[in-house]
């Protein structure tokens, strides 16, 4: 905290945009240093997605039908885009819990007493969480390769498309961390932030095309799944990875998944950042 205070106090006056960027980076650095001093935060954050990869791959892999195939290999390749997307969105719960913890300890009130840009505290926190999410994705991709996941071998993808897919995943994760930020500012304890974060994350991630082919769903549920912002990013990743299971639905997000993913993520980011910063101005520990 003292490093943040000193950086803010000694910084010269600047225009609002540069001040906001500078303050956000200072807070992000503070959070990254804190994370590095508590390595179990990163370790526990890796355990859950790795468990999902192993469980879904080896427990359900031979019984899931993807298109007309029940091949375990096809399901591995189908599954990973969903696991990647689930991992970046589940980081929302820890982000909300961290902000709620800062609120509970009075740290947010101390930040508000400093001459900082209004959105810098939350922006710095969400940026730091995104760095942790990126590291988690790298480890998860290695695990996926070890269990047999491969990007398309038919020449329909390349390194640029693969990187673009991971970029969409990180954008979705960053947008969702702002939902976590709003939740963290709205509840009284970190435990409440974690619980309230998971309550809505489970239906968002499971009523989707992440783990099953939506063509096997009842029509009304399939319609919800196909217009789910989470599903758009999963579909975009499968297209960019050239993995099997790409939906043949006529729904616009499934026909134009990359654009749908970008639009959804940016819309979520703008709306929930605005609400979270507004809540930050008035929230009290």
Residue pairs with C-beta under 8 A, 6 or more apart in sequence:
1 30
1 107
1 110
3 26
3 29
3 30
3 33
4 26
4 27
4 30
4 111
4 114
5 114
7 26
8 23
8 26
8 114
8 115
8 116
9 114
9 115
11 19
11 22
11 23
13 19
14 22
16 117
19 117
20 117
20 119
20 120
20 123
23 116
23 117
23 120
23 124
24 117
24 119
24 120
24 123
24 124
24 127
25 124
25 127
26 120
26 124
27 111
27 120
27 121
27 123
27 124
27 125
27 128
28 123
28 124
28 125
28 127
28 128
28 131
29 124
29 128
30 124
30 128
31 98
31 124
31 125
31 128
31 129
32 128
32 131
35 41
35 42
35 128
35 132
41 94
41 132
42 132
42 135
42 136
45 91
45 94
45 132
45 136
46 136
46 139
46 140
48 87
48 90
49 83
49 86
49 87
49 90
49 136
49 140
50 139
50 140
50 143
52 83
52 86
53 79
53 80
53 83
53 140
53 143
53 144
53 147
54 147
56 79
56 83
56 211
57 72
57 75
57 76
57 79
57 147
57 148
60 75
60 211
61 72
61 75
61 76
61 79
62 70
62 72
62 75
63 70
64 70
64 75
64 78
64 212
64 213
65 213
65 216
66 74
66 75
66 78
66 213
66 244
66 245
67 74
67 213
67 244
67 245
69 244
73 148
74 244
74 245
76 147
76 148
76 149
77 149
77 150
77 241
77 243
77 244
77 245
78 213
78 238
78 243
78 244
78 245
79 149
79 211
80 144
80 149
80 241
80 243
81 165
81 210
81 234
81 235
81 237
81 238
81 241
81 243
82 205
82 208
82 209
82 210
82 211
82 234
83 140
83 144
83 210
84 137
84 140
84 141
84 166
84 169
84 237
85 169
85 172
85 205
85 210
85 230
85 233
85 234
85 237
86 205
86 210
87 133
87 136
87 137
87 140
87 173
88 133
88 137
88 169
88 170
88 172
88 173
88 176
89 172
89 173
89 176
89 201
89 204
89 205
89 230
90 198
90 201
90 205
91 129
91 132
91 133
91 136
91 173
91 176
91 177
91 180
92 173
92 176
92 177
92 179
92 180
92 183
92 197
92 201
93 180
93 193
93 194
93 197
93 198
93 201
94 129
94 180
94 194
95 125
95 126
95 129
95 177
95 180
95 181
95 184
96 179
96 180
96 181
96 182
96 183
96 184
96 187
96 193
96 194
96 196
96 197
97 184
97 190
97 191
97 193
97 194
97 197
98 125
98 129
98 184
98 190
99 108
99 122
99 125
99 180
99 181
99 184
99 185
99 193
100 183
100 184
100 185
100 187
100 188
100 189
100 190
100 192
100 193
101 190
102 108
102 125
102 184
103 184
103 185
103 283
103 285
104 188
104 189
104 190
104 285
105 285
106 285
108 121
108 185
108 280
108 283
108 285
109 284
109 285
111 121
112 121
112 280
118 277
118 280
118 281
119 273
119 277
119 280
121 280
122 178
122 181
122 185
122 273
122 276
122 277
122 280
123 273
125 181
126 174
126 177
126 178
126 181
129 177
130 170
130 173
130 174
130 177
133 170
133 173
133 174
134 170
137 166
137 169
137 170
141 166
151 157
151 162
151 241
151 242
151 243
152 241
152 242
152 243
154 242
156 242
157 240
157 241
157 242
161 240
161 241
161 242
162 240
162 241
164 240
164 258
165 236
165 237
165 240
165 241
168 233
168 236
168 237
168 240
168 258
168 261
168 262
168 265
169 233
169 237
171 261
171 262
171 265
171 266
171 269
172 229
172 230
172 233
172 261
172 264
172 265
174 265
174 269
175 264
175 265
175 266
175 268
175 269
175 272
176 268
178 268
178 269
178 272
178 273
178 276
179 268
179 272
180 193
180 197
181 272
181 273
181 276
182 272
182 275
182 276
182 279
183 193
183 196
183 197
184 193
185 276
185 279
185 280
185 283
186 279
186 283
187 193
187 196
204 228
204 230
205 230
207 221
207 224
207 225
207 228
208 214
208 225
208 228
208 230
208 231
208 234
209 225
209 226
209 231
209 234
209 235
209 245
209 247
210 230
210 231
210 234
213 245
213 247
214 222
214 225
214 226
214 231
214 247
214 249
215 222
215 247
215 248
215 249
217 225
222 249
223 251
225 231
226 247
226 249
226 251
226 253
226 254
227 251
227 253
229 253
229 260
229 261
229 264
229 265
229 268
231 253
231 254
232 253
232 254
232 257
232 260
232 261
232 264
233 257
233 261
233 264
233 265
235 246
235 247
235 253
235 254
235 257
235 260
235 261
236 257
236 258
236 260
236 261
237 243
238 244
238 245
238 246
239 246
239 257
239 258
240 258
247 254
248 254
249 255
252 260
253 260
253 264
254 260
